[in-house]
Structures are given as C-alpha cells and as structure tokens.
Amino acid sequence: MESITLYQRFEADILSGKKTITIRDTAEKHYFPGSLVQALTFEDQKKFGKLKILSVESIQFKQLNKSHAQQENMSLDELKKVIQKIYPNTKQLFIISFILFKF
C-alpha cells in the first residue's frame, strides 16, 4: 500500500476529522482519487491510520483561502506561513483531499 507522511502535530486533527486536506508540491501530486494510502508520521514513520484520497487539485499559492485553512484546521495566516516554510518560493501547489478510512 502506498503511504503519505504527515507531521506528528497533525495526527490528532486527522484522526478527529478536523484536518481533511494536505497541501503538497509537484513532487507529491501522484496520488489518485479513490485510492487508500497508509498515513505515517513524518518524523518517525509511525503508522496511524489509512486515508482515502478524494481528490488532487492544482492551486496557486496566492489562491489559498479561508476554506483551505479550515480544512487544514488552522487560520489562513498560519496556513500560508506553514506552506512557505515547507515549500519556500513554490507557487504551484496541489491540494490532496482525504477522509480517514474506517474499517
């Protein structure tokens, strides 16, 4: 099964359903809607759940809005700062929408 890594600080938000998207650069746009992926923590590769990919959509950094921030469970200002820290000077991004897959 393919996997996706997410920072440990997002694990509780994902498991509670508060975080329903992740924003990535071109290197991670390869996920397919309908597929299941193993969710791993970035820091230690700990498995913490399975995600069903709902969609993968292209977006420009300047198009990020409050709706995206809500889906990330943070403010828009915080979201933009996090994205700029992880992907400095990246304008083309991809929003990967998902739900926690429950057996």
Secondary structure, DSSP 8 states (H G I E B T S, - for coil): --EEEE-GGGHHHHHHTS--EEEE-GGG----TT-EEEEEETTT--EEEEEEEEEEEEEEGGG--HHHHHHTTS-HHHHHHHHHHHSTT--EEEEEEEEE---
